Amino acid sequence: MKNKEIREAAHNAGVKLWQLAEELGMSDCCFSRKLRKEFSPEEKTKALNAIERLKAVS
């Protein structure tokens, strides 16, 4: 599975993927398509930071 680390981090933080997409400024469907291919290190860092921000808010 591609981007397993991001998917697991979101799940463990109680963050839905649609919430993560919104935090990153993209639509849910666009983000879902993007998850099909492995993120670059920069994209992965942005996603993991966004998960931490969303986790702190909830």
ZADO-1210 file (C-alpha; in nm, 4 decimals, padded with zeros to 6 digits):
<atoms>
<atom x="00.0000" y="00.0000" z="00.0000" code="MET" pos="1"/>
<atom x="00.1331" y="00.3421" z="-00.0949" code="LYS" pos="2"/>
<atom x="00.1766" y="00.6143" z="00.1693" code="ASN" pos="3"/>
<atom x="00.1145" y="00.3664" z="00.4489" code="LYS" pos="4"/>
<atom x="00.2919" y="00.5877" z="00.7028" code="GLU" pos="5"/>
<atom x="00.0566" y="00.8787" z="00.6305" code="ILE" pos="6"/>
<atom x="-00.2536" y="00.6611" z="00.6358" code="ARG" pos="7"/>
<atom x="-00.1534" y="00.5017" z="00.9671" code="GLU" pos="8"/>
<atom x="-00.0563" y="00.8336" z="01.1248" code="ALA" pos="9"/>
<atom x="-00.3927" y="00.9835" z="01.0303" code="ALA" pos="10"/>
<atom x="-00.5806" y="00.6794" z="01.1601" code="HIS" pos="11"/>
<atom x="-00.3875" y="00.6749" z="01.4891" code="ASN" pos="12"/>
<atom x="-00.4476" y="01.0486" z="01.5376" code="ALA" pos="13"/>
<atom x="-00.8204" y="01.0141" z="01.4668" code="GLY" pos="14"/>
<atom x="-00.7896" y="01.2331" z="01.1582" code="VAL" pos="15"/>
<atom x="-01.0012" y="01.1511" z="00.8546" code="LYS" pos="16"/>
<atom x="-00.8343" y="01.1675" z="00.5155" code="LEU" pos="17"/>
<atom x="-01.0865" y="01.4272" z="00.3971" code="TRP" pos="18"/>
<atom x="-00.9830" y="01.6476" z="00.6918" code="GLN" pos="19"/>
<atom x="-00.6195" y="01.6054" z="00.5968" code="LEU" pos="20"/>
<atom x="-00.6987" y="01.6960" z="00.2354" code="ALA" pos="21"/>
<atom x="-00.8781" y="02.0105" z="00.3490" code="GLU" pos="22"/>
<atom x="-00.5870" y="02.1085" z="00.5749" code="GLU" pos="23"/>
<atom x="-00.3494" y="02.0671" z="00.2796" code="LEU" pos="24"/>
<atom x="-00.5735" y="02.2844" z="00.0598" code="GLY" pos="25"/>
<atom x="-00.7026" y="02.0238" z="-00.1839" code="MET" pos="26"/>
<atom x="-01.0240" y="01.8410" z="-00.2507" code="SER" pos="27"/>
<atom x="-01.0905" y="01.4980" z="-00.1070" code="ASP" pos="28"/>
<atom x="-01.0967" y="01.3272" z="-00.4466" code="CYS" pos="29"/>
<atom x="-00.7718" y="01.4943" z="-00.5566" code="CYS" pos="30"/>
<atom x="-00.6001" y="01.3897" z="-00.2347" code="PHE" pos="31"/>
<atom x="-00.7288" y="01.0323" z="-00.2676" code="SER" pos="32"/>
<atom x="-00.5834" y="01.0094" z="-00.6191" code="ARG" pos="33"/>
<atom x="-00.2570" y="01.1577" z="-00.4964" code="LYS" pos="34"/>
<atom x="-00.2322" y="00.8873" z="-00.2284" code="LEU" pos="35"/>
<atom x="-00.2122" y="00.6222" z="-00.4999" code="ARG" pos="36"/>
<atom x="00.1524" y="00.7111" z="-00.5667" code="LYS" pos="37"/>
<atom x="00.4192" y="00.7444" z="-00.2997" code="GLU" pos="38"/>
<atom x="00.4642" y="01.1021" z="-00.1772" code="PHE" pos="39"/>
<atom x="00.7957" y="01.2797" z="-00.2128" code="SER" pos="40"/>
<atom x="00.9805" y="01.3429" z="00.1151" code="PRO" pos="41"/>
<atom x="00.8595" y="01.7057" z="00.1129" code="GLU" pos="42"/>
<atom x="00.4964" y="01.6060" z="00.0580" code="GLU" pos="43"/>
<atom x="00.5225" y="01.3424" z="00.3299" code="LYS" pos="44"/>
<atom x="00.6596" y="01.5992" z="00.5761" code="THR" pos="45"/>
<atom x="00.3770" y="01.8421" z="00.4943" code="LYS" pos="46"/>
<atom x="00.1144" y="01.5707" z="00.5402" code="ALA" pos="47"/>
<atom x="00.2590" y="01.4494" z="00.8722" code="LEU" pos="48"/>
<atom x="00.2818" y="01.8077" z="01.0010" code="ASN" pos="49"/>
<atom x="-00.0804" y="01.8656" z="00.8982" code="ALA" pos="50"/>
<atom x="-00.1847" y="01.5519" z="01.0871" code="ILE" pos="51"/>
<atom x="-00.0110" y="01.6847" z="01.3997" code="GLU" pos="52"/>
<atom x="-00.1897" y="02.0213" z="01.3641" code="ARG" pos="53"/>
<atom x="-00.5279" y="01.8514" z="01.3237" code="LEU" pos="54"/>
<atom x="-00.4573" y="01.6183" z="01.6149" code="LYS" pos="55"/>
<atom x="-00.3819" y="01.9173" z="01.8395" code="ALA" pos="56"/>
<atom x="-00.7082" y="02.0878" z="01.7437" code="VAL" pos="57"/>
<atom x="-00.9351" y="01.7909" z="01.8115" code="SER" pos="58"/>
</atoms>
